[in-house]
Amino acid sequence: MRLKAVHDSPLLEESVQLTKPIKLTNEHPMKKLLALALSLIAASAMAAEYPDISISDLKTAIAEKKVTVIDVNGSDSFTAGRVPTAVDFEAKGGELEKVLPADKNALVVAYCGGPSCNAYKAAAKKATALGYTNVKHLSAGISGWKKAGETLEK
């Protein structure tokens, strides 16, 4: 292959030759990049499976009696203090359909200990399996509720 310099002088004309052949293997960087991108997309989709609700929005929904709140921290924690109106998942989880509203579009919020806790998913998945379509997560959990200085029900 010959390349010609963009200049008037024929002395700048030079030959360019590839010295190493390009190897395409199964470990091509684009394949790795594509796999990483797909993994990140899948992970973000899973994270959004149950949208977060803020403490402020949950307080409003509780005040307006437009939410069923599910505490997934266990019965001892539930007895010690919970988000007002919450249902004890450990005690009532087996009959959750009896404590949830008839309206499958009603707001259902599950929470557990705090941002690093995933126990809420058990209640959220059960509500979803029962056909509820508006299931959310209070990611702040009971620790965030307390830290915000909100009232606990006992």
C-alpha positions as CSV (number, residue, x, y, z in Angstrom):
1,M,0.0,0.0,0.0
2,R,1.4,3.4,-0.9
3,L,0.4,6.7,0.8
4,K,1.1,10.0,-0.6
5,A,1.7,13.0,1.6
6,V,-0.5,16.0,1.0
7,H,2.3,18.2,-0.2
8,D,3.7,19.2,-3.6
9,S,7.0,17.4,-3.2
10,P,7.4,13.9,-4.6
11,L,10.1,13.3,-2.0
12,L,7.5,13.0,0.7
13,E,5.9,10.0,-0.9
14,E,6.6,6.9,1.2
15,S,5.5,3.3,1.4
16,V,3.7,2.0,4.4
17,Q,3.7,-1.7,5.1
18,L,1.9,-3.6,7.9
19,T,4.5,-5.5,9.9
20,K,2.2,-7.5,12.1
21,P,-1.0,-9.2,10.9
22,I,-4.1,-8.3,12.9
23,K,-5.5,-11.3,14.8
24,L,-9.1,-11.5,15.5
25,T,-9.8,-13.9,18.4
26,N,-12.8,-14.7,20.6
27,E,-11.3,-12.3,23.1
28,H,-11.9,-9.2,20.9
29,P,-12.2,-6.1,23.0
30,M,-15.5,-5.1,21.4
31,K,-17.0,-8.4,22.5
32,K,-15.9,-7.8,26.1
33,L,-17.2,-4.2,26.0
34,L,-20.6,-5.4,24.6
35,A,-20.8,-8.1,27.3
36,L,-20.1,-5.5,30.0
37,A,-22.7,-3.0,28.6
38,L,-25.4,-5.7,28.5
39,S,-24.5,-6.7,32.1
40,L,-24.9,-3.2,33.3
41,I,-28.2,-2.7,31.5
42,A,-29.5,-5.9,33.0
43,A,-28.3,-4.9,36.5
44,S,-30.0,-1.5,36.2
45,A,-33.2,-3.1,35.0
46,M,-33.1,-5.4,38.1
47,A,-32.5,-2.5,40.4
48,A,-35.5,-0.7,39.0
49,E,-37.7,-3.8,39.5
50,Y,-39.2,-2.0,42.6
51,P,-39.0,1.7,42.3
52,D,-37.9,3.7,45.4
53,I,-40.3,5.9,47.3
54,S,-39.1,8.8,49.5
55,I,-39.9,9.1,53.2
56,S,-41.9,12.3,52.3
57,D,-44.0,10.6,49.7
58,L,-44.6,7.6,51.9
59,K,-45.7,9.9,54.8
60,T,-48.2,11.6,52.4
61,A,-49.6,8.3,51.2
62,I,-50.0,7.1,54.8
63,A,-51.8,10.3,55.8
64,E,-54.1,9.9,52.8
65,K,-54.7,6.2,53.6
66,K,-53.5,5.3,50.0
67,V,-50.8,2.7,50.9
68,T,-50.3,-0.6,52.4
69,V,-46.9,-0.7,54.1
70,I,-45.1,-4.0,54.8
71,D,-42.3,-4.3,57.4
72,V,-39.9,-7.1,56.6
73,N,-37.6,-6.6,59.6
74,G,-39.0,-9.5,61.7
75,S,-41.6,-9.6,64.5
76,D,-39.2,-8.4,67.2
77,S,-38.2,-5.3,65.3
78,F,-41.8,-4.7,64.3
79,T,-42.9,-4.8,68.0
80,A,-40.1,-2.4,68.9
81,G,-41.2,0.2,66.4
82,R,-42.3,0.4,62.8
83,V,-43.4,2.8,60.1
84,P,-47.0,3.8,61.0
85,T,-49.7,1.4,59.6
86,A,-47.1,-1.2,58.6
87,V,-48.0,-4.9,58.5
88,D,-45.6,-7.5,60.0
89,F,-44.5,-9.6,57.1
90,E,-43.0,-12.3,59.3
91,A,-46.4,-12.8,61.1
92,K,-48.7,-12.1,58.1
93,G,-46.6,-13.1,55.1
94,G,-48.3,-16.4,54.7
95,E,-51.7,-14.7,54.3
96,L,-50.6,-11.5,52.7
97,E,-53.5,-11.6,50.3
98,K,-55.8,-11.0,53.3
99,V,-54.1,-7.8,54.4
100,L,-53.6,-6.3,51.0
101,P,-56.4,-4.2,49.3
102,A,-58.7,-5.7,46.7
103,D,-57.4,-3.1,44.2
104,K,-54.4,-4.6,42.4
105,N,-53.2,-1.1,41.4
106,A,-53.1,0.1,44.9
107,L,-49.7,1.3,46.3
108,V,-47.8,-1.3,48.3
109,V,-44.5,-0.4,49.9
110,A,-42.1,-2.8,51.4
111,Y,-39.1,-1.9,53.6
112,C,-36.5,-3.5,55.8
113,G,-33.4,-2.3,57.7
114,G,-32.0,0.3,55.3
115,P,-30.2,1.0,52.0
116,S,-28.0,-2.1,52.1
117,C,-30.8,-4.5,53.1
118,N,-32.6,-6.6,50.5
119,A,-35.0,-8.5,52.7
120,Y,-37.8,-6.3,51.4
121,K,-37.7,-8.2,48.2
122,A,-39.5,-11.2,49.7
123,A,-42.6,-9.1,50.4
124,A,-42.3,-7.1,47.2
125,K,-42.1,-10.3,45.1
126,K,-45.0,-11.9,47.0
127,A,-47.2,-8.8,46.4
128,T,-46.2,-8.9,42.7
129,A,-47.0,-12.6,42.5
130,L,-50.4,-11.8,43.9
131,G,-51.0,-9.4,41.0
132,Y,-50.1,-6.0,42.5
133,T,-48.7,-3.7,40.0
134,N,-47.7,-0.6,42.1
135,V,-45.1,-2.1,44.4
136,K,-42.4,0.2,45.7
137,H,-39.5,0.1,48.1
138,L,-38.6,2.4,50.9
139,S,-34.8,2.0,50.5
140,A,-34.2,4.3,53.5
141,G,-35.7,1.5,55.6
142,I,-36.5,1.7,59.2
143,S,-33.0,3.2,59.9
144,G,-33.6,6.0,57.5
145,W,-37.1,6.6,58.9
146,K,-35.7,6.9,62.4
147,K,-32.7,9.1,61.2
148,A,-35.2,11.5,59.6
149,G,-36.9,11.8,63.0
150,E,-40.2,10.3,61.9
151,T,-42.7,8.9,64.4
152,L,-42.6,5.1,65.1
153,E,-45.8,3.2,65.7
154,K,-45.5,0.6,68.5
